[in-house]
């Protein structure tokens, strides 16, 4: 959170020298922030700004003018910003100062799955202070389904793409944002084709559309046998159990697995009597 501070207001010219009065003797800023400081501008004057100790920050721009920007890169602590105005007659005014308290800001680091699959839910979190406040956001590929306002959220990934998870952590007036890249891969959608009804001890073929680079793992209810094709998009199954049986395929790509199942009713063989002769 960046704030502008008006630190000085020039009041008058007395005995040719420039004097000013601080509006606020102390200001608080966040470590790492860039802030603007200025006094009322007097045409023809130059302004010499200093930071004490110098390690507290860096004057990025404006030295010699009535307005400067300072990036507070130093350690947490109190620093003094001073300005001396030199007018057109080369007369120096009294130094005007303000104490700046540099506060420690948050440094959120997001952890969680860097790759995810569509139609799955993942947890993302930061290690932060219980006194901080947290605001999460996610790109269009996902939806926050729980944990907003806490250190940990759940996100459901709805569509594939290069997604981002973002958080803003705030401690008092200091806030910092972090982002985390997530590659969301599509989950395969297999669809089994084959008979819905068969006879005991028969062997039938079941297929799902083939996708290059995908792997396939088939299973069937206990008592039945995958006769051939395991690991491909087409298998032959011998049914050895009467009743409702289930054929299942798990199709995997880029670590994402989609599953489809098909019910097959297995009928008993007719029990024909012996042949009689009259």
Backbone as CSV, one residue per row, in Angstrom:
resi,resn,N_x,N_y,N_z,CA_x,CA_y,CA_z,C_x,C_y,C_z
1,UNK,0.851,-1.183,0.000,0.000,0.000,0.000,0.881,1.225,0.000
2,UNK,0.762,2.024,-0.958,1.612,3.195,-1.095,0.824,4.425,-0.689
3,UNK,1.520,5.317,0.086,0.884,6.545,0.532,1.791,7.716,0.238
4,UNK,1.213,8.869,-0.036,1.984,10.086,-0.210,1.896,10.886,1.083
5,UNK,3.014,11.478,1.459,3.052,12.266,2.674,3.471,13.688,2.347
6,UNK,2.716,14.690,2.794,3.116,16.092,2.690,3.795,16.429,4.005
7,UNK,5.100,16.613,3.934,5.850,16.719,5.172,6.150,18.153,5.587
8,UNK,6.258,19.046,4.633,6.694,20.384,4.971,5.801,21.407,4.291
9,UNK,5.608,22.541,4.932,4.903,23.665,4.318,5.703,24.934,4.571
10,UNK,6.138,25.573,3.493,6.899,26.810,3.648,5.973,27.906,4.142
11,UNK,6.445,28.701,5.138,5.596,29.731,5.726,5.975,31.140,5.295
12,UNK,7.253,31.476,5.337,7.580,32.887,5.094,9.048,33.034,4.745
13,UNK,9.391,34.205,4.233,10.777,34.590,4.024,11.125,35.591,5.118
14,UNK,12.090,35.211,5.969,12.458,36.091,7.072,13.951,36.355,6.987
15,UNK,14.330,37.621,6.900,15.736,38.011,6.780,16.416,37.265,5.631
16,UNK,15.729,37.152,4.558,16.208,36.583,3.313,16.346,35.062,3.373
17,UNK,16.386,34.464,4.578,16.537,33.015,4.688,15.170,32.348,4.674
18,UNK,15.149,31.090,4.223,13.895,30.359,4.100,13.676,29.506,5.339
19,UNK,12.465,29.577,5.913,12.100,28.741,7.043,10.836,27.972,6.686
20,UNK,10.672,26.819,7.273,9.469,26.024,7.031,9.070,25.339,8.321
21,UNK,7.858,24.831,8.337,7.360,24.147,9.523,6.851,22.770,9.129
22,UNK,7.209,21.743,9.907,6.741,20.394,9.633,5.252,20.300,9.902
23,UNK,4.525,19.680,8.979,3.120,19.415,9.248,2.977,18.263,10.219
24,UNK,3.787,17.236,10.075,3.720,16.058,10.930,5.145,15.631,11.218
25,UNK,5.587,15.650,12.483,6.987,15.374,12.782,7.395,13.921,12.574
26,UNK,6.441,12.989,12.512,6.771,11.577,12.352,5.835,10.932,11.342
27,UNK,6.422,10.110,10.476,5.626,9.358,9.503,6.030,7.891,9.575
28,UNK,5.088,7.017,9.258,5.366,5.583,9.199,5.241,5.111,7.760
29,UNK,6.216,4.320,7.328,6.195,3.774,5.971,6.521,2.291,6.042
30,UNK,6.302,1.611,4.941,6.569,0.181,4.871,7.935,-0.071,4.248
31,UNK,8.642,-1.012,4.788,9.946,-1.392,4.255,9.801,-1.813,2.796
32,UNK,10.657,-1.233,1.936,10.605,-1.539,0.516,9.715,-0.621,-0.290
33,UNK,8.937,0.216,0.389,8.022,1.099,-0.337,8.759,2.318,-0.884
34,UNK,8.149,2.956,-1.862,8.659,4.207,-2.419,7.659,5.303,-2.097
35,UNK,8.133,6.363,-1.455,7.255,7.436,-0.992,7.714,8.782,-1.562
36,UNK,6.791,9.731,-1.609,7.064,11.074,-2.133,7.041,12.080,-0.985
37,UNK,8.028,12.965,-0.962,8.135,14.015,0.047,8.337,15.346,-0.663
38,UNK,7.725,16.398,-0.135,7.894,17.698,-0.788,7.624,18.838,0.179
39,UNK,8.093,20.003,-0.214,7.777,21.259,0.465,7.155,22.183,-0.568
40,UNK,6.584,23.284,-0.116,6.073,24.268,-1.070,7.229,24.792,-1.915
41,UNK,6.992,24.894,-3.188,8.049,25.299,-4.111,8.176,26.821,-4.167
42,UNK,9.418,27.290,-4.004,9.718,28.712,-4.172,10.498,28.881,-5.467
43,UNK,9.984,29.630,-6.441,10.693,29.802,-7.715,12.117,30.304,-7.493
44,UNK,13.060,29.679,-8.161,14.454,30.086,-8.068,15.233,29.394,-6.977
45,UNK,14.544,28.729,-6.036,15.239,28.045,-4.949,15.671,26.648,-5.372
46,UNK,16.724,26.166,-4.710,17.127,24.766,-4.848,17.017,24.111,-3.477
47,UNK,16.946,22.786,-3.485,16.681,22.069,-2.242,17.620,20.877,-2.136
48,UNK,18.302,20.806,-0.995,19.219,19.699,-0.750,18.603,18.759,0.288
49,UNK,18.341,17.531,-0.138,17.691,16.544,0.721,18.712,15.528,1.208
50,UNK,18.548,15.074,2.452,19.407,14.022,2.998,18.563,13.048,3.813
51,UNK,19.099,11.829,3.943,18.510,10.801,4.803,19.568,10.409,5.816
52,UNK,19.184,10.349,7.072,20.132,10.003,8.126,19.523,8.913,9.025
53,UNK,20.207,7.757,9.144,21.401,7.345,8.418,21.096,7.087,6.937
54,UNK,22.113,7.211,6.109,21.931,7.053,4.670,21.475,5.650,4.288
55,UNK,21.773,4.675,5.155,21.439,3.281,4.847,19.938,3.020,4.837
56,UNK,19.179,3.982,5.333,17.735,3.769,5.429,17.023,3.715,4.104
57,UNK,17.492,4.505,3.145,16.778,4.544,1.876,17.593,5.207,0.799
58,UNK,17.009,5.257,-0.384,17.670,5.839,-1.547,16.779,6.901,-2.161
59,UNK,17.343,8.095,-2.407,16.608,9.144,-3.113,16.637,8.787,-4.593
60,UNK,15.489,8.400,-5.105,15.416,7.941,-6.491,15.381,9.089,-7.482
61,UNK,14.712,10.169,-7.122,14.566,11.287,-8.059,14.245,12.554,-7.291
62,UNK,14.508,13.678,-7.940,14.098,14.968,-7.394,15.127,15.711,-6.587
63,UNK,16.300,15.145,-6.365,17.310,15.867,-5.578,17.587,17.216,-6.229
64,UNK,17.581,18.266,-5.419,17.764,19.628,-5.911,16.455,20.350,-6.165
65,UNK,15.352,19.611,-6.154,14.040,20.221,-6.373,13.243,20.187,-5.079
66,UNK,12.028,20.723,-5.153,11.191,20.789,-3.951,10.522,19.451,-3.636
67,UNK,10.641,18.466,-4.535,9.958,17.186,-4.334,10.886,16.035,-4.688
68,UNK,10.931,15.030,-3.810,11.762,13.855,-4.057,10.936,12.588,-3.846
69,UNK,11.468,11.499,-4.371,10.912,10.181,-4.056,12.007,9.361,-3.396
70,UNK,11.647,8.660,-2.338,12.592,7.841,-1.577,12.088,6.411,-1.548
71,UNK,12.994,5.491,-1.853,12.682,4.076,-1.662,13.337,3.626,-0.364
72,UNK,12.491,3.120,0.542,12.971,2.744,1.861,13.450,1.290,1.833
73,UNK,14.738,1.133,1.542,15.314,-0.196,1.355,16.097,-0.679,2.568
74,UNK,16.292,0.177,3.558,17.129,-0.171,4.697,16.405,-0.993,5.742
75,UNK,17.100,-1.284,6.831,16.507,-2.065,7.916,15.350,-1.324,8.581
76,UNK,14.542,-2.080,9.291,13.464,-1.480,10.076,14.073,-0.551,11.119
77,UNK,13.468,0.611,11.311,13.967,1.566,12.287,13.522,2.977,11.965
78,UNK,14.059,3.943,12.713,13.715,5.350,12.524,14.821,6.069,11.755
79,UNK,14.405,6.912,10.817,15.331,7.685,9.994,14.843,9.124,9.929
80,UNK,15.783,10.031,9.653,15.457,11.451,9.588,15.659,11.946,8.162
81,UNK,14.599,12.510,7.592,14.678,13.151,6.280,14.820,14.651,6.514
82,UNK,15.844,15.249,5.900,16.103,16.681,6.072,16.135,17.373,4.719
83,UNK,15.756,18.651,4.717,15.865,19.454,3.513,16.358,20.845,3.889
84,UNK,17.283,21.369,3.087,17.754,22.749,3.238,17.471,23.469,1.930
85,UNK,16.761,24.594,2.031,16.419,25.384,0.851,17.435,26.507,0.669
86,UNK,17.946,26.651,-0.547,18.833,27.760,-0.896,18.108,28.641,-1.899
87,UNK,17.932,29.934,-1.520,17.121,30.802,-2.378,17.969,31.447,-3.475
88,UNK,17.362,32.323,-4.245,18.039,32.960,-5.378,19.206,33.828,-4.938
89,UNK,19.237,34.209,-3.653,20.326,35.031,-3.131,21.424,34.193,-2.485
90,UNK,21.338,32.867,-2.694,22.320,31.927,-2.131,22.273,31.874,-0.621
91,UNK,21.121,32.209,-0.064,20.934,32.120,1.383,20.283,30.786,1.725
92,UNK,20.851,30.115,2.736,20.320,28.825,3.165,19.303,29.001,4.276
93,UNK,18.205,28.308,4.162,17.220,28.295,5.225,17.604,27.293,6.304
94,UNK,16.872,27.306,7.385,17.097,26.336,8.447,16.711,24.942,7.946
95,UNK,17.485,23.933,8.307,17.095,22.568,7.923,15.738,22.210,8.519
96,UNK,14.927,21.581,7.735,13.646,21.082,8.208,13.672,19.565,8.131
97,UNK,13.176,18.929,9.140,13.316,17.477,9.252,11.981,16.808,9.549
98,UNK,11.952,15.536,9.261,10.845,14.675,9.658,11.425,13.305,9.978
99,UNK,10.907,12.694,11.017,11.323,11.342,11.377,10.415,10.336,10.678
100,UNK,11.038,9.383,10.036,10.294,8.352,9.306,10.563,7.001,9.964
101,UNK,9.507,6.366,10.415,9.620,5.027,10.998,9.350,3.989,9.915
102,UNK,10.365,3.204,9.613,10.227,2.155,8.601,9.770,0.875,9.295
103,UNK,8.607,0.390,8.881,8.023,-0.800,9.486,8.234,-2.013,8.589
104,UNK,8.326,-3.156,9.226,8.486,-4.395,8.468,7.190,-4.750,7.762
105,UNK,7.284,-5.014,6.477,6.117,-5.422,5.708,6.074,-6.930,5.550
106,UNK,4.944,-7.470,5.146,4.827,-8.913,4.949,5.573,-9.365,3.701
107,UNK,5.949,-10.615,3.676,6.614,-11.201,2.502,5.963,-12.553,2.198
108,UNK,4.748,-12.543,1.674,4.043,-13.811,1.444,4.701,-14.649,0.352
109,UNK,4.752,-15.939,0.578,5.242,-16.902,-0.412,4.201,-18.015,-0.510
110,UNK,3.633,-18.185,-1.688,2.560,-19.163,-1.877,3.154,-20.545,-2.145
111,UNK,2.576,-21.549,-1.503,2.948,-22.934,-1.788,1.697,-23.714,-2.171
112,UNK,1.894,-24.736,-2.978,0.777,-25.547,-3.450,1.145,-26.199,-4.759
113,UNK,0.211,-26.904,-5.349,0.461,-27.637,-6.591,0.748,-26.677,-7.736
114,UNK,1.905,-26.861,-8.387,2.261,-26.021,-9.536,1.651,-26.548,-10.826
115,UNK,1.250,-27.814,-10.815,0.484,-28.380,-11.927,-0.771,-29.004,-11.348
116,UNK,-1.858,-28.855,-12.054,-3.140,-29.368,-11.575,-3.944,-29.884,-12.757
117,UNK,-5.046,-30.519,-12.445,-5.924,-31.078,-13.474,-7.292,-30.420,-13.384
118,UNK,-7.948,-30.297,-14.516,-9.311,-29.778,-14.493,-10.193,-30.715,-13.670
119,UNK,-11.195,-30.102,-13.044,-12.169,-30.830,-12.219,-11.554,-31.402,-10.950
120,UNK,-10.442,-30.804,-10.501,-9.850,-31.188,-9.222,-9.774,-29.964,-8.323
121,UNK,-9.595,-30.212,-7.026,-9.485,-29.142,-6.039,-8.135,-29.246,-5.345
122,UNK,-7.414,-28.124,-5.273,-6.093,-28.082,-4.656,-6.081,-27.049,-3.533
123,UNK,-5.117,-27.206,-2.624,-4.957,-26.286,-1.496,-3.718,-25.428,-1.728
124,UNK,-3.854,-24.111,-1.511,-2.741,-23.166,-1.620,-2.662,-22.376,-0.315
125,UNK,-1.436,-22.128,0.144,-1.280,-21.505,1.454,-0.026,-20.655,1.520
126,UNK,0.032,-19.814,2.549,1.220,-19.036,2.877,1.525,-19.238,4.348
127,UNK,2.792,-19.031,4.705,3.180,-19.025,6.112,3.224,-17.569,6.531
128,UNK,2.237,-17.136,7.298,2.146,-15.726,7.661,1.748,-15.549,9.106
129,UNK,1.617,-14.300,9.485,1.264,-13.954,10.855,-0.239,-14.062,11.066
130,UNK,-0.625,-14.463,12.268,-2.051,-14.512,12.594,-2.650,-13.116,12.680
131,UNK,-1.802,-12.099,12.793,-2.298,-10.721,12.858,-2.464,-10.101,11.474
132,UNK,-2.039,-10.811,10.438,-2.192,-10.303,9.072,-3.604,-10.554,8.568
133,UNK,-3.978,-9.802,7.540,-5.203,-10.086,6.803,-4.810,-10.570,5.412
134,UNK,-5.646,-11.436,4.848,-5.299,-12.100,3.590,-6.450,-11.985,2.601
135,UNK,-6.115,-11.597,1.383,-7.096,-11.545,0.299,-6.546,-12.332,-0.879
136,UNK,-7.260,-13.399,-1.234,-6.834,-14.273,-2.327,-7.609,-13.969,-3.599
137,UNK,-6.983,-14.268,-4.731,-7.677,-14.202,-6.018,-7.089,-15.269,-6.929
138,UNK,-7.853,-15.624,-7.956,-7.405,-16.652,-8.891,-7.852,-16.253,-10.283
139,UNK,-7.076,-16.641,-11.273,-7.416,-16.325,-12.662,-8.652,-17.116,-13.092
140,UNK,-9.082,-16.858,-14.322,-10.370,-17.377,-14.796,-10.445,-18.898,-14.812
141,UNK,-9.302,-19.578,-14.776,-9.321,-21.041,-14.842,-9.853,-21.693,-13.568
142,UNK,-9.864,-20.948,-12.460,-10.231,-21.563,-11.187,-11.259,-20.783,-10.403
143,UNK,-11.747,-21.426,-9.339,-12.712,-20.814,-8.425,-12.269,-21.085,-6.997
144,UNK,-12.240,-20.043,-6.168,-11.932,-20.223,-4.748,-13.170,-20.807,-4.079
145,UNK,-13.029,-21.995,-3.521,-14.175,-22.685,-2.938,-14.139,-22.728,-1.417
146,UNK,-13.083,-22.195,-0.813,-13.032,-22.163,0.642,-11.780,-21.476,1.135
147,UNK,-11.849,-20.888,2.346,-10.673,-20.340,3.006,-10.365,-18.887,2.734
148,UNK,-11.194,-18.188,1.942,-10.914,-16.778,1.660,-10.771,-16.004,2.972
149,UNK,-9.732,-15.170,3.057,-9.491,-14.396,4.265,-8.579,-15.083,5.259
150,UNK,-8.165,-16.315,4.967,-7.259,-17.049,5.844,-5.936,-17.298,5.132
151,UNK,-5.046,-18.024,5.808,-3.739,-18.306,5.218,-3.772,-19.451,4.216
152,UNK,-4.908,-20.125,4.091,-4.991,-21.289,3.212,-6.336,-21.311,2.504
153,UNK,-6.304,-21.527,1.178,-7.547,-21.586,0.411,-7.600,-22.868,-0.408
154,UNK,-8.816,-23.272,-0.740,-9.013,-24.361,-1.687,-9.498,-23.761,-2.997
155,UNK,-8.940,-24.269,-4.086,-9.292,-23.777,-5.424,-9.682,-24.966,-6.291
156,UNK,-10.838,-24.852,-6.925,-11.274,-25.856,-7.886,-10.924,-25.367,-9.283
157,UNK,-10.205,-26.217,-10.015,-9.759,-25.847,-11.363,-10.793,-26.316,-12.375
158,UNK,-11.394,-25.346,-13.051,-12.507,-25.628,-13.958,-12.091,-25.776,-15.416
159,UNK,-11.030,-25.111,-15.811,-10.615,-25.150,-17.214,-9.097,-25.164,-17.302
160,UNK,-8.599,-25.691,-18.424,-7.155,-25.812,-18.624,-6.554,-24.476,-19.038
161,UNK,-5.249,-24.317,-18.743,-4.549,-23.105,-19.145,-3.432,-22.765,-18.190
162,UNK,-2.763,-21.646,-18.454,-1.716,-21.131,-17.574,-2.367,-20.183,-16.581
163,UNK,-2.569,-20.660,-15.374,-3.340,-19.932,-14.365,-2.419,-19.264,-13.353
164,UNK,-2.979,-18.347,-12.567,-2.244,-17.710,-11.479,-3.108,-17.654,-10.229
165,UNK,-2.442,-17.875,-9.109,-3.045,-17.681,-7.791,-2.340,-16.489,-7.162
166,UNK,-3.102,-15.547,-6.618,-2.515,-14.331,-6.036,-3.022,-14.133,-4.617
167,UNK,-2.183,-13.503,-3.805,-2.580,-13.148,-2.450,-2.026,-11.778,-2.111
168,UNK,-2.801,-10.999,-1.379,-2.335,-9.750,-0.783,-2.381,-9.917,0.722
169,UNK,-1.209,-9.835,1.358,-1.113,-9.925,2.812,-0.879,-8.529,3.369
170,UNK,-1.649,-8.153,4.374,-1.552,-6.817,4.964,-1.291,-6.920,6.457
171,UNK,-0.342,-6.101,6.903,-0.079,-5.937,8.332,-0.144,-4.451,8.615
172,UNK,-1.174,-4.008,9.288,-1.363,-2.582,9.492,-1.512,-1.888,8.154
173,UNK,-0.669,-0.873,7.912,-0.720,-0.139,6.653,0.187,-0.742,5.585
174,UNK,0.923,-1.781,5.936,1.849,-2.398,4.988,1.203,-3.613,4.334
175,UNK,1.321,-3.696,3.032,0.770,-4.844,2.319,1.724,-5.249,1.205
176,UNK,1.642,-6.508,0.836,2.479,-7.035,-0.233,1.700,-8.112,-0.971
177,UNK,1.893,-8.146,-2.292,1.201,-9.130,-3.119,2.190,-10.169,-3.628
178,UNK,1.738,-11.396,-3.712,2.530,-12.475,-4.301,1.651,-13.235,-5.284
179,UNK,2.275,-13.745,-6.334,1.543,-14.542,-7.315,2.243,-15.887,-7.496
180,UNK,1.475,-16.858,-7.930,1.978,-18.223,-8.082,1.415,-18.789,-9.372
181,UNK,2.297,-19.299,-10.221,1.878,-19.826,-11.520,1.462,-21.289,-11.392
182,UNK,0.356,-21.614,-12.022,-0.158,-22.987,-12.009,-0.509,-23.397,-13.440
183,UNK,0.028,-24.519,-13.870,-0.342,-25.082,-15.169,-1.484,-26.067,-14.956
184,UNK,-2.634,-25.752,-15.532,-3.807,-26.613,-15.382,-3.968,-27.441,-16.661
185,UNK,-3.804,-28.747,-16.518,-3.926,-29.655,-17.659,-5.337,-30.228,-17.745
186,UNK,-5.801,-30.503,-18.959,-7.144,-31.075,-19.093,-7.180,-32.519,-18.602
187,UNK,-8.254,-32.878,-17.927,-8.463,-34.262,-17.515,-9.111,-35.029,-18.664
188,UNK,-8.532,-36.168,-19.059,-9.125,-36.936,-20.159,-10.567,-37.346,-19.849
189,UNK,-11.344,-37.544,-20.910,-12.746,-37.948,-20.767,-12.999,-39.213,-21.587
190,UNK,-12.585,-40.373,-21.070,-12.800,-41.609,-21.822,-14.280,-41.979,-21.876
191,UNK,-14.636,-42.728,-22.891,-16.009,-43.218,-23.042,-15.948,-44.636,-23.589
192,UNK,-16.457,-45.591,-22.808,-16.343,-47.001,-23.180,-17.450,-47.393,-24.158
193,UNK,-17.044,-48.071,-25.208,-17.981,-48.627,-26.187,-17.856,-50.151,-26.164
194,UNK,-19.001,-50.828,-26.161,-19.021,-52.290,-26.153,-20.404,-52.782,-25.799
195,UNK,-20.549,-54.091,-25.706,-21.869,-54.672,-25.451,-22.357,-54.318,-24.053
196,UNK,-23.667,-54.212,-23.904,-24.269,-53.996,-22.592,-24.825,-55.290,-22.026
197,UNK,-24.867,-56.314,-22.867,-25.420,-57.601,-22.453,-24.654,-58.702,-23.167
198,UNK,-24.312,-59.748,-22.423,-23.547,-60.842,-23.024,-23.867,-62.140,-22.303
199,UNK,-23.218,-63.188,-22.733,-23.461,-64.509,-22.164,-22.260,-64.973,-21.338
200,UNK,-22.540,-65.804,-20.355,-21.482,-66.372,-19.535,-20.461,-67.091,-20.417
201,UNK,-19.176,-66.856,-20.073,-18.025,-67.472,-20.755,-17.751,-66.892,-22.144
202,UNK,-18.474,-65.857,-22.530,-18.187,-65.228,-23.821,-17.060,-64.212,-23.667
203,UNK,-16.402,-63.915,-24.778,-15.339,-62.909,-24.805,-15.793,-61.759,-25.690
204,UNK,-15.746,-60.533,-25.117,-16.243,-59.352,-25.830,-15.183,-58.256,-25.840
205,UNK,-15.278,-57.392,-26.846,-14.304,-56.307,-27.037,-14.905,-54.991,-26.546
206,UNK,-14.082,-54.229,-25.793,-14.482,-52.903,-25.308,-13.401,-51.903,-25.714
207,UNK,-13.825,-50.736,-26.173,-12.879,-49.725,-26.652,-13.230,-48.355,-26.089
208,UNK,-12.237,-47.488,-26.129,-12.433,-46.061,-25.868,-11.593,-45.318,-26.908
209,UNK,-11.997,-44.126,-27.329,-11.227,-43.417,-28.366,-9.756,-43.263,-27.982
210,UNK,-8.890,-43.511,-28.944,-7.457,-43.434,-28.695,-6.968,-41.997,-28.833
211,UNK,-6.144,-41.580,-27.864,-5.502,-40.262,-27.900,-3.999,-40.487,-27.798
212,UNK,-3.247,-39.969,-28.748,-1.796,-40.172,-28.770,-1.158,-39.665,-27.481
213,UNK,-0.274,-40.485,-26.923,0.448,-40.097,-25.719,-0.275,-40.410,-24.432
214,UNK,-1.543,-40.820,-24.509,-2.304,-41.174,-23.310,-2.069,-42.637,-22.962
215,UNK,-2.223,-42.963,-21.679,-2.128,-44.352,-21.239,-3.498,-44.818,-20.760
216,UNK,-3.686,-46.145,-20.805,-4.990,-46.722,-20.481,-4.799,-47.900,-19.526
217,UNK,-5.617,-47.932,-18.493,-5.606,-49.063,-17.572,-7.048,-49.520,-17.363
218,UNK,-7.281,-50.793,-17.688,-8.622,-51.360,-17.618,-8.771,-52.237,-16.381
219,UNK,-10.006,-52.328,-15.901,-10.321,-53.268,-14.828,-11.739,-53.778,-15.030
220,UNK,-12.028,-54.905,-14.400,-13.351,-55.514,-14.523,-13.676,-56.202,-13.204
221,UNK,-14.946,-56.358,-12.923,-15.384,-56.983,-11.681,-14.706,-58.343,-11.491
222,UNK,-14.359,-58.639,-10.228,-13.680,-59.895,-9.898,-14.438,-61.108,-10.439
223,UNK,-13.684,-62.032,-10.963,-14.263,-63.244,-11.531,-14.285,-63.227,-13.039
224,UNK,-14.064,-62.055,-13.606,-13.970,-61.904,-15.053,-12.500,-61.658,-15.415
225,UNK,-12.141,-61.842,-16.668,-10.727,-61.800,-17.049,-10.507,-60.894,-18.256
226,UNK,-9.513,-59.984,-18.104,-9.072,-59.202,-19.270,-8.161,-60.112,-20.073
227,UNK,-8.648,-60.534,-21.200,-7.967,-61.554,-22.007,-6.815,-60.958,-22.814
228,UNK,-7.003,-59.716,-23.320,-5.961,-59.101,-24.153,-6.191,-57.592,-24.211
229,UNK,-5.090,-56.846,-24.476,-5.197,-55.410,-24.738,-4.947,-54.487,-23.568
230,UNK,-4.648,-55.037,-22.396,-4.401,-54.156,-21.251,-3.295,-53.160,-21.588
231,UNK,-3.511,-51.868,-21.254,-2.552,-50.810,-21.558,-2.832,-50.096,-22.861
232,UNK,-3.815,-50.601,-23.624,-4.195,-49.945,-24.879,-5.618,-49.409,-24.748
233,UNK,-6.123,-48.847,-25.823,-7.488,-48.310,-25.785,-8.544,-49.360,-26.123
234,UNK,-8.103,-50.630,-26.290,-9.050,-51.694,-26.645,-8.679,-52.977,-25.918
235,UNK,-9.668,-53.580,-25.239,-9.418,-54.830,-24.517,-10.464,-55.871,-24.879
236,UNK,-10.071,-57.131,-24.670,-11.005,-58.255,-24.790,-11.210,-58.837,-23.402
237,UNK,-12.466,-59.028,-23.011,-12.787,-59.500,-21.669,-13.624,-60.769,-21.767
238,UNK,-13.215,-61.773,-20.997,-13.996,-63.001,-20.883,-14.795,-62.936,-19.587
239,UNK,-16.100,-63.087,-19.709,-16.980,-62.949,-18.549,-17.252,-64.320,-17.933
240,UNK,-16.845,-64.461,-16.673,-17.004,-65.739,-15.984,-17.967,-65.682,-14.823
241,UNK,-18.661,-64.557,-14.654,-19.584,-64.389,-13.532,-20.927,-63.918,-14.064
242,UNK,-22.001,-64.535,-13.574,-23.350,-64.155,-13.983,-23.780,-62.897,-13.226
243,UNK,-24.565,-62.053,-13.871,-25.133,-60.874,-13.228,-24.545,-59.583,-13.768
244,UNK,-24.749,-58.515,-13.005,-24.300,-57.190,-13.439,-22.807,-57.027,-13.167
245,UNK,-22.014,-56.843,-14.200,-20.566,-56.678,-14.092,-20.190,-55.260,-14.547
246,UNK,-19.022,-54.794,-14.086,-18.594,-53.429,-14.405,-17.227,-53.445,-15.072
247,UNK,-17.161,-52.798,-16.228,-15.893,-52.602,-16.941,-15.480,-51.142,-16.750
248,UNK,-14.221,-50.913,-16.364,-13.746,-49.558,-16.071,-12.437,-49.299,-16.804
249,UNK,-12.278,-48.060,-17.307,-11.013,-47.651,-17.898,-10.568,-46.345,-17.260
250,UNK,-9.264,-46.259,-16.951,-8.643,-45.028,-16.448,-7.675,-44.534,-17.512
251,UNK,-7.965,-43.369,-18.066,-7.136,-42.780,-19.127,-6.341,-41.629,-18.532
252,UNK,-4.998,-41.639,-18.736,-4.120,-40.666,-18.085,-3.307,-39.893,-19.114
253,UNK,-3.209,-38.565,-18.884,-2.379,-37.683,-19.710,-1.860,-36.557,-18.840
254,UNK,-0.545,-36.315,-18.878,0.080,-35.225,-18.106,-0.265,-35.297,-16.627
255,UNK,-0.337,-36.517,-16.105,-0.622,-36.689,-14.691,-2.083,-36.565,-14.322
256,UNK,-2.948,-36.365,-15.294,-4.381,-36.221,-15.039,-5.103,-37.476,-15.518
257,UNK,-5.981,-38.012,-14.680,-6.664,-39.264,-14.987,-8.169,-39.075,-15.020
258,UNK,-8.765,-39.523,-16.127,-10.214,-39.545,-16.256,-10.702,-40.981,-16.274
259,UNK,-11.862,-41.223,-15.691,-12.371,-42.588,-15.530,-13.767,-42.698,-16.129
260,UNK,-14.015,-43.822,-16.788,-15.365,-44.136,-17.262,-15.653,-45.602,-16.954
261,UNK,-16.905,-45.895,-16.674,-17.327,-47.265,-16.372,-18.538,-47.638,-17.212
262,UNK,-18.680,-48.933,-17.461,-19.819,-49.439,-18.233,-20.330,-50.718,-17.575
263,UNK,-21.632,-50.780,-17.390,-22.251,-51.974,-16.821,-22.571,-52.978,-17.925
264,UNK,-22.298,-54.226,-17.631,-22.565,-55.314,-18.579,-23.351,-56.404,-17.842
265,UNK,-24.498,-56.737,-18.371,-25.304,-57.803,-17.783,-24.901,-59.135,-18.414
266,UNK,-24.442,-60.067,-17.569,-23.999,-61.378,-18.041,-25.095,-62.408,-17.739
267,UNK,-25.571,-63.035,-18.772,-26.671,-63.989,-18.639,-26.138,-65.418,-18.553
268,UNK,-26.835,-66.238,-17.775,-26.422,-67.650,-17.705,-26.720,-68.365,-19.018
269,UNK,-25.982,-69.422,-19.250,-26.232,-70.234,-20.431,-27.464,-71.114,-20.188
270,UNK,-28.207,-71.371,-21.212,-29.377,-72.235,-21.020,-28.955,-73.642,-20.584
271,UNK,-29.761,-74.254,-19.755,-29.493,-75.617,-19.289,-30.411,-76.572,-20.050
272,UNK,-29.875,-77.099,-21.091,-30.664,-77.969,-21.969,-30.636,-79.404,-21.443
273,UNK,-31.775,-80.012,-21.444,-31.853,-81.399,-20.955,-31.190,-82.354,-21.946
274,UNK,-31.003,-83.544,-21.508,-30.460,-84.577,-22.396,-31.450,-84.867,-23.522
275,UNK,-30.936,-85.386,-24.574,-31.781,-85.746,-25.718,-32.445,-87.106,-25.437
276,UNK,-33.729,-87.077,-25.516,-34.501,-88.314,-25.294,-34.985,-88.872,-26.621
277,UNK,-35.170,-90.196,-26.612,-35.645,-90.865,-27.842,-36.872,-91.702,-27.528
278,UNK,-37.915,-91.474,-28.311,-39.134,-92.270,-28.111,-38.999,-93.603,-28.838
